[in-house]
Amino acid sequence: MIHGRVTAFATIACLLGAACLHTGCVSTGSQRTAADASDRAAVGTVPSLGDSASAWLGVWALTDQRNSTFNVRLSEGGSAISTWSGGPLGVIGERGSWTVREGMVSIEWTNGWIDELKPGRYGIDHEAWGPGDRRGAQPRTYGKAVLLRDASAEFLGVWQMRGVLPGDPQSIAVALQSDGMAFKGVGELRYGCWATMPRGARITWANGWYDELTREVDGWVVRTWTPSADRAGPSSATNRVRRIE
Protein backbone atom coordinates (compact mmCIF):
# COMPACT_ATOMS: atom_id res chain seq x y z
CA MET A 1 0.00 0.00 0.00
CA ILE A 2 1.72 3.20 1.09
CA HIS A 3 4.39 1.37 2.95
CA GLY A 4 7.80 2.99 3.13
CA ARG A 5 6.77 6.40 1.83
CA VAL A 6 7.70 9.47 3.84
CA THR A 7 4.95 10.41 6.29
CA ALA A 8 4.42 13.02 8.99
CA PHE A 9 2.61 10.63 11.32
CA ALA A 10 5.33 10.65 13.98
CA THR A 11 5.21 14.44 14.23
CA ILE A 12 1.42 14.48 14.18
CA ALA A 13 1.24 11.87 16.93
CA CYS A 14 3.42 13.97 19.21
CA LEU A 15 1.37 17.09 18.57
CA LEU A 16 -1.87 15.20 18.93
CA GLY A 17 -0.92 13.77 22.29
CA ALA A 18 -0.66 17.24 23.73
CA ALA A 19 -3.85 18.36 22.01
CA CYS A 20 -5.86 15.43 23.36
CA LEU A 21 -4.65 16.00 26.90
CA HIS A 22 -5.74 19.62 26.63
CA THR A 23 -9.15 18.89 25.11
CA GLY A 24 -10.01 15.86 27.18
CA CYS A 25 -10.19 13.40 24.31
CA VAL A 26 -9.57 10.01 25.87
CA SER A 27 -9.28 6.44 24.70
CA THR A 28 -12.37 4.27 24.95
CA GLY A 29 -10.34 1.18 25.71
CA SER A 30 -11.54 -0.36 22.44
CA GLN A 31 -9.00 1.32 20.18
CA ARG A 32 -6.47 -1.21 18.96
CA THR A 33 -3.55 -1.53 16.61
CA ALA A 34 -2.11 -4.38 14.61
CA ALA A 35 0.76 -4.55 17.10
CA ASP A 36 -1.68 -6.32 19.46
CA ALA A 37 -2.15 -9.21 17.02
CA SER A 38 0.51 -11.53 18.41
CA ASP A 39 -0.79 -11.26 21.97
CA ARG A 40 -4.37 -11.90 20.94
CA ALA A 41 -3.32 -14.86 18.78
CA ALA A 42 -1.56 -16.38 21.75
CA VAL A 43 -4.83 -16.56 23.71
CA GLY A 44 -6.86 -17.72 20.74
CA THR A 45 -8.82 -14.51 20.06
CA VAL A 46 -7.77 -14.09 16.43
CA PRO A 47 -10.30 -16.02 14.33
CA SER A 48 -9.39 -18.84 12.02
CA LEU A 49 -10.54 -17.66 8.60
CA GLY A 50 -11.24 -19.76 5.53
CA ASP A 51 -12.34 -19.40 1.95
CA SER A 52 -15.71 -17.82 2.82
CA ALA A 53 -15.62 -14.15 1.84
CA SER A 54 -18.03 -13.26 4.65
CA ALA A 55 -15.42 -14.33 7.21
CA TRP A 56 -13.12 -11.53 6.04
CA LEU A 57 -15.69 -8.73 5.90
CA GLY A 58 -15.18 -5.74 8.18
CA VAL A 59 -12.42 -3.43 9.33
CA TRP A 60 -8.82 -4.53 9.68
CA ALA A 61 -6.05 -2.79 11.61
CA LEU A 62 -2.68 -2.92 9.84
CA THR A 63 0.66 -1.16 10.22
CA ASP A 64 2.90 0.14 7.48
CA GLN A 65 6.68 -0.03 7.22
CA ARG A 66 7.02 2.89 9.63
CA ASN A 67 4.75 1.20 12.19
CA SER A 68 1.96 3.72 11.58
CA THR A 69 -1.51 2.28 12.06
CA PHE A 70 -4.09 2.48 9.29
CA ASN A 71 -7.36 0.66 8.66
CA VAL A 72 -8.79 -1.18 5.70
CA ARG A 73 -12.52 -1.83 5.33
CA LEU A 74 -13.47 -4.84 3.22
CA SER A 75 -17.09 -4.54 2.06
CA GLU A 76 -19.57 -6.85 0.40
CA GLY A 77 -19.27 -6.77 -3.35
CA GLY A 78 -15.48 -6.73 -3.25
CA SER A 79 -14.72 -3.05 -2.63
CA ALA A 80 -11.91 -1.95 -0.29
CA ILE A 81 -11.00 1.44 1.16
CA SER A 82 -8.15 2.46 3.45
CA THR A 83 -7.78 5.35 5.89
CA TRP A 84 -4.23 6.21 4.85
CA SER A 85 -4.36 9.91 4.03
CA GLY A 86 -0.90 10.65 2.62
CA GLY A 87 -1.52 9.66 -0.99
CA PRO A 88 -2.84 11.62 -3.99
CA LEU A 89 -6.44 11.24 -2.80
CA GLY A 90 -5.65 12.72 0.63
CA VAL A 91 -8.08 11.87 3.42
CA ILE A 92 -10.28 10.02 0.95
CA GLY A 93 -7.71 7.25 1.36
CA GLU A 94 -7.01 4.46 -1.07
CA ARG A 95 -9.53 2.56 -3.17
CA GLY A 96 -9.31 -0.97 -4.44
CA SER A 97 -10.94 -4.38 -4.70
CA TRP A 98 -10.46 -7.63 -2.83
CA THR A 99 -10.91 -11.32 -3.48
CA VAL A 100 -10.47 -14.54 -1.53
CA ARG A 101 -8.32 -17.26 -2.99
CA GLU A 102 -6.67 -20.30 -1.42
CA GLY A 103 -7.78 -19.24 2.05
CA MET A 104 -6.31 -15.73 1.93
CA VAL A 105 -7.37 -12.23 0.92
CA SER A 106 -5.74 -10.33 -1.93
CA ILE A 107 -6.37 -6.55 -2.07
CA GLU A 108 -5.42 -4.77 -5.29
CA TRP A 109 -5.30 -0.97 -5.00
CA THR A 110 -5.72 1.50 -7.85
CA ASN A 111 -2.25 2.92 -7.11
CA GLY A 112 -0.62 -0.42 -7.96
CA TRP A 113 0.00 -1.74 -4.46
CA ILE A 114 -1.12 -5.25 -3.46
CA ASP A 115 -1.83 -6.39 0.10
CA GLU A 116 -2.36 -9.96 1.23
CA LEU A 117 -3.93 -11.18 4.47
CA LYS A 118 -3.49 -14.83 5.30
CA PRO A 119 -3.58 -17.15 8.30
CA GLY A 120 -0.18 -17.52 9.92
CA ARG A 121 1.28 -19.37 12.85
CA TYR A 122 0.31 -16.64 15.32
CA GLY A 123 -2.78 -15.04 13.82
CA ILE A 124 -3.36 -13.28 10.51
CA ASP A 125 -0.27 -12.16 8.59
CA HIS A 126 -0.11 -9.07 6.37
CA GLU A 127 2.27 -8.65 3.44
CA ALA A 128 2.42 -5.94 0.76
CA TRP A 129 4.09 -5.39 -2.60
CA GLY A 130 4.52 -2.10 -4.43
CA PRO A 131 3.81 -1.18 -8.05
CA GLY A 132 5.83 -3.35 -10.39
CA ASP A 133 6.84 -5.86 -7.71
CA ARG A 134 6.44 -9.55 -8.41
CA ARG A 135 3.92 -11.09 -6.04
CA GLY A 136 5.66 -13.81 -4.08
CA ALA A 137 8.94 -11.91 -3.99
CA GLN A 138 10.20 -10.35 -0.77
CA PRO A 139 7.37 -8.04 0.38
CA ARG A 140 8.12 -4.39 0.97
CA THR A 141 6.37 -4.62 4.30
CA TYR A 142 4.93 -7.33 6.52
CA GLY A 143 3.31 -7.59 9.93
CA LYS A 144 0.13 -8.68 11.68
CA ALA A 145 -3.50 -7.89 10.83
CA VAL A 146 -6.35 -7.67 13.34
CA LEU A 147 -10.04 -7.90 12.49
CA LEU A 148 -11.83 -5.36 14.70
CA ARG A 149 -15.11 -6.74 16.00
CA ASP A 150 -16.07 -4.38 18.85
CA ALA A 151 -18.61 -1.56 18.79
CA SER A 152 -16.09 1.05 17.63
CA ALA A 153 -15.61 -0.75 14.28
CA GLU A 154 -18.73 0.80 12.73
CA PHE A 155 -17.15 4.26 13.02
CA LEU A 156 -13.83 3.32 11.43
CA GLY A 157 -13.18 4.32 7.85
CA VAL A 158 -13.76 7.38 5.67
CA TRP A 159 -16.87 9.54 6.11
CA GLN A 160 -18.32 12.06 3.70
CA MET A 161 -19.46 15.25 5.43
CA ARG A 162 -20.69 18.67 4.32
CA GLY A 163 -18.75 21.90 4.67
CA VAL A 164 -19.93 24.33 7.36
CA LEU A 165 -18.26 27.66 6.63
CA PRO A 166 -18.75 29.82 3.52
CA GLY A 167 -16.16 28.74 1.00
CA ASP A 168 -15.84 25.21 2.39
CA PRO A 169 -16.04 22.38 -0.14
CA GLN A 170 -19.51 20.92 -0.48
CA SER A 171 -18.09 17.53 0.46
CA ILE A 172 -15.37 16.96 3.08
CA ALA A 173 -13.74 13.61 3.81
CA VAL A 174 -13.07 12.62 7.43
CA ALA A 175 -11.09 9.49 8.33
CA LEU A 176 -11.42 7.80 11.74
CA GLN A 177 -8.75 5.26 12.69
CA SER A 178 -8.55 2.51 15.29
CA ASP A 179 -5.60 4.20 17.03
CA GLY A 180 -7.93 7.08 18.02
CA MET A 181 -6.67 9.52 15.40
CA ALA A 182 -8.90 11.52 13.04
CA PHE A 183 -8.02 13.33 9.82
CA LYS A 184 -10.05 15.71 7.65
CA GLY A 185 -9.68 17.23 4.21
CA VAL A 186 -10.11 20.92 5.09
CA GLY A 187 -8.45 23.46 7.38
CA GLU A 188 -4.90 24.28 8.38
CA LEU A 189 -4.79 21.75 11.22
CA ARG A 190 -6.35 18.65 9.72
CA TYR A 191 -5.95 16.18 12.56
CA GLY A 192 -7.61 15.40 15.85
CA CYS A 193 -8.68 12.53 18.07
CA TRP A 194 -11.94 10.66 18.46
CA ALA A 195 -13.65 8.41 20.97
CA THR A 196 -16.94 6.56 21.25
CA MET A 197 -19.82 7.95 23.30
CA PRO A 198 -23.39 6.74 23.92
CA ARG A 199 -25.12 6.35 20.52
CA GLY A 200 -22.17 7.69 18.58
CA ALA A 201 -18.68 9.16 18.50
CA ARG A 202 -17.12 12.53 19.31
CA ILE A 203 -14.27 14.10 17.35
CA THR A 204 -12.07 16.76 18.96
CA TRP A 205 -10.02 18.63 16.36
CA ALA A 206 -6.66 20.26 17.06
CA ASN A 207 -7.95 23.59 15.69
CA GLY A 208 -10.77 23.76 18.25
CA TRP A 209 -13.64 22.41 16.15
CA TYR A 210 -15.77 19.66 17.65
CA ASP A 211 -18.09 17.08 16.02
CA GLU A 212 -20.55 14.53 17.36
CA LEU A 213 -21.48 11.68 15.03
CA THR A 214 -24.70 9.84 15.94
CA ARG A 215 -26.99 7.27 14.36
CA GLU A 216 -30.57 8.48 14.02
CA VAL A 217 -33.65 6.53 12.90
CA ASP A 218 -33.16 7.60 9.29
CA GLY A 219 -29.38 7.58 9.08
CA TRP A 220 -26.16 9.14 10.38
CA VAL A 221 -26.01 12.78 11.52
CA VAL A 222 -23.05 14.97 12.49
CA ARG A 223 -23.44 17.98 14.79
CA THR A 224 -20.65 20.53 14.60
CA TRP A 225 -19.51 23.21 17.04
CA THR A 226 -17.15 25.98 15.95
CA PRO A 227 -14.14 26.77 18.20
CA SER A 228 -15.97 29.70 19.81
CA ALA A 229 -19.29 27.88 20.34
CA ASP A 230 -20.46 26.63 23.74
CA ARG A 231 -20.55 22.83 23.47
CA ALA A 232 -23.24 22.73 26.15
CA GLY A 233 -25.48 24.73 23.83
CA PRO A 234 -26.97 24.07 20.40
CA SER A 235 -24.62 22.93 17.66
CA SER A 236 -23.39 25.43 15.07
CA ALA A 237 -24.51 23.13 12.24
CA THR A 238 -26.22 19.76 11.77
CA ASN A 239 -25.84 17.68 8.61
CA ARG A 240 -26.38 14.16 7.37
CA VAL A 241 -23.28 12.10 6.69
CA ARG A 242 -22.42 8.72 5.20
CA ARG A 243 -19.54 6.32 5.47
CA ILE A 244 -17.83 5.62 2.18
CA GLU A 245 -17.85 1.90 1.37
N, C-alpha and C positions, 0 to 999 in steps of 0.2 A: 504494500500500500504506500504509505508515505514514509516508510521506514528509512532512517538514515539521513533525511533532509534536515537542513538547519531549521530549528524552531526556537521560539522565544518562551517555551513553556516553563523552563526553569525560572526565568526572571518573573514571569507572570505569577507562578506559584508563590514566590517569596512575597511579592506585592499583595497578592490575594490573601495570604495568611494574616497580614496586618489589617487589611480591610475587613475581613470577616470578624476578627476580634473586636474591631471598633463598632461594627454594625450589629453584632449579635447573631450572625449566621452560624449555626452550629450543625454538626453532623447528626443525622438521624440514627446512626448505628447500623443502617442498612446499606450504606455506600461502600462499595467493594471494588477492588482492583484485581487484575489478573495475577498479581503477585501472590494472592491468597490461594491460588489453585492447588499448589502442592499440598498445603496443609489440609484443605478440604478433601482432596483425593485420599489422603492418608486415613481419614475417618469415614470414607465411603460416601461422601455427600456429593461428589461429582457423578452425574448419571452416566450409565453405560448406554451409548447411543448407537443405533443401527442404521439400516438403509431407509427407514421410514422418514420422509421429509418432515413430517409433523414433529418428530422428536427434536429437530434442530431449530424449529421456529422460535423466535424471540430475540432478546437482546444479549449480546455477548460482550464481555469486558476483555480487551486485549491490551498489550503494551507494544510500543514500537521499539526501534533499536536504541532509542535514548531513554527507555523506560518510562515514557509518557503514556498515561492511560487514554484510550479512546474506546468508543463503543461502536458496534456494528449491529444493526437490526436486520434480521432475516425475516421477510414477510411471505405470506402465501402468494403464490403466483410466480415466485422466483426473483423478486426484486430485493436489492440490498442497498442500504445507505449507511454511511459512517458519520461520526461526529467530528472527524478531524477537520479543523478549520484553516489549515495553513496552505491549502492548495489553491488552484485558480478559481474554484467556486466559492472560496471563503467559507463562511459559517454554514453554507448550504451543505458542505461536506462532500463526500464522494458517492457516486452512484455506480451501481453495477448489478449483476445478476448472479444467482447461485444455483448450484445443482448438487445432488447427492449421487455419488458413485463409489462403489466398492467400500461402503461403510464410512465414507468421509465426505465433507463438504468442500466444494471448490467454488470460490468467489472470484469472478472476473470483473475488474473495475474498468470503467471507460478510459482511465488514464494509463492503462496497460499493465497495472499491477495485478498479481494473482495471489490470493490468500487461500490456504488450506487449513481446515480444522479436522483433526482425526483423533480417535482414541489412542492414548499412549499408555505407558506403564503406570503413570501416576496422574491420571486424569486425561483431559483433552489437550492435545498439542496444537500449536499454531506455528505455521511456517509461511513465509512470503517471498515471492520473486518479483523483481522489477521488470520494467519494459525491456523486451529483448532477451531476457534470461530464459534458459532452457529449464522447464519444469523437471524436477528430479535432480537438478544440480544443487550445489551448496546454496541454501536459501540466504537471502540478504539479512533476514531476521527470523528469529524463532523464540518461542516462549510457551506460556500456558494460556488457555482460554477458559473463561468461566461463564456459564449460562446463568443469567440473573433471573431468579424466580420470585423474588419478594415483591411487596406492593410498590416499591419505588420504580420497578421496571417499566410500568406503563408511562412514566414521565420521560424516560430516557430516549434520546434521539433528537431530531431536528423539527422544530415547530415553525409554522408560518403565522406571523402576527402582522397587525396593521400598524402603520406609523401613527404617532400621536401629535407631534408638533407640525406646524406649517413647514412645508419643504421636506418633510420626511418621505422616504419611499412609501408607496402604497403597501408594499409587502416587505416585511423584515424577517429574516431568519434568526432563530434563537436555538442554540444547541445546549442540551442539558446532559451532563456526563455522570457516570457512576462514581467518580472521585469527588463529586460535590461541586465541580466547576461548571460555570455557565458562560457562554459566549454569544454575542449578538452582532448583527451586521450593520450597525449604525452607531454613531457617536465616537468621541475621541478615546474614551476608556470603554472598551468593548468586552470586558470580562466582569465576572461577579461570582457569587456562590449561591447555591440553592439547597433547600431542604424540604422534606415532606411536612405537611400539616394536615389536620383533619379535612377530608374531602378534597385535598389538592396539594399544591406545592407553592412555596414562596421563593422568589428570586430577589436577592439583594445585590444591586449593581455597584461597582466601585465608584461610579460617578454620582451616586446618591439616589438614582431612580430605584423604584421598588415595584415588583409585580406579584400578583397572586393568581395562580392558575387553578381553576376549579372545574369539576365536571357538573354540569347542570342537566336537567331532564332532556333537553334537546341538543346537547353537545357541550364542547369545551368553551370556557369563557376566561379571558384574562382581564383583571382589573389593575390599572396602573396608577401609581402616585408619582408625581414629579418630585424632585429633590426638596422643594420648599413646601410641599403639601403635608398636612397633618395626617399621618397614617391611621389615626383613630377616627378620622372623619371620612366623608365620601371620597371615592376614588376620583382621580383627575380624568380618567377615561375608562370605558368598558367596551371590549370588543370580543367578537368570536374568533377562535383560533382553531387550527387543525395541526395534527402531527403528520409530517410528510412520511409516506410509506415507501 
